[in-house]
C-alpha cells in the first residue's frame, strides 16, 4: 500500500473501478516521486562540488577537470552516505555519455582533411606508439592490462574524455573505480604539466609555428590544454594545434571500437563474447559519430556550437567529479605510485616521438 492511501480510503473505493484507477494513479505518482527524490542527495553533492571546482579554476587558472578531481577526492568521505550513491552514479554514467556525444559538434571531416595525409599518418604512428607505451608501462610496473589500455588510450586520444569512454567499455568489474580515479588524476596532472612546459621546450629548440603546433596538438592530452598550449606559443601554432588535436579526438570512436573488439564491452561477456556483439559500439560513441557527420554537412551558428561545447564541458566536469567522489581513498592509497606509471610511460613516449616528428617538419 502506498503512503498516503489509508485503509479507510481503500475500503471506500473497494469495488469501484474509477476509484481503484484513482488510487493506482496516486500510487504511481508517489512511486515516481520517491524514485526521483532518491537521486537528489548525490546530485546536490556533485553539483555543489563541481561549481566550487569551476570557481577555483576560473580564479586561479587551474584546469577545471583537475580541480573537479581534486575536490571530489577531498570530499569523497561525504559519499560514504549511501543515499548519495544513486545520484552520483547517474551523473558519472549518463553525464559522461551525453558530454561525449556533444563533443561531436566541435569536429568536422574537413578539419581532419586539413591535417594532410602525411601528417595524419605520422599522427597515427604517434598515437599507436603512445598506446603501446601505456600497455608496456602497465606490464613493467605490475598493473593490469586494463590499466594500460586506459592510460595509453587517454594519453593518445583526448585525456579525460577518452579515459571515461574507454572505462565505459572496460567496466568496474575489470578495473576498480579507485584505479580509474588514479588514472584520471595522472592524466590531468600530466596534461596540465604538458600545457605549461611543451611550448617552452618548442621555443627553446627553435621550432617554427607549424612544427610547434603539431608537437603540442599531437602530445598534450586534453583538448583545452592542447589548444591553450598552442596559442601560448603563437596564433599560428594555436590554429595548427587545434586542427591536430581535433583530428586525434575524431579517432576516439575507432579506438573504442578496437578496444571493444579486443576485450569485449562491459556486460557483454568480455573476451568470450561473439564477434558480432563485440563489434557493437556504445550508443554514445555512435551519437558522437552521428553529430560529427551532421556537423560536417550542416553549418550551425557559432553561438550554438559554443553552447554545445559549454554544456559538454560541464557534463564531463560533473562526471569526473562524481567519479572522484565515489572513489575510496583507502583503496587509492594501497595502489601507490605504481598506478601512475602507465600514464607516465605513455606521456614520455608521446612527447618523445612527437618532438622527433616536429623537428623533422621544422628541418
Buried (B, 14 or more C-beta within 10 A) or exposed (E): EEEEBEEEBEEEBEEEEEBEEBBEEBBEEBEEEEEEEBBEBBBEBBBBBBBBBBEBBEEEEBBBBBBBBBBBBEBBEBBEEEBBBBBBBBBBBBBBBBBBBBBBBBBBEEBBEBBEEEBBEBBBEBBEBBBBBBBBBBBEBEBBBBBBBBBBBBBBBBBBBBBBBBBBBBBEEBBBBBBBBBBBBBBBBBBBBBBEEBBEBBBEBEBBBBBBBBBBBBBBBBBBBBBBBBBBBBEBBBBBBBBBBBBBBBBBBEBBBEBBBEBBBBEBEBEEBEEEEBEBBBEBBEBBBEBBBEBBEEEEEEEEBEBBBEBBBBBBBBBBBBBBBBBBBEBBEEBEEBBBBBBBBBBBBBBBBBBEBBBEBBE
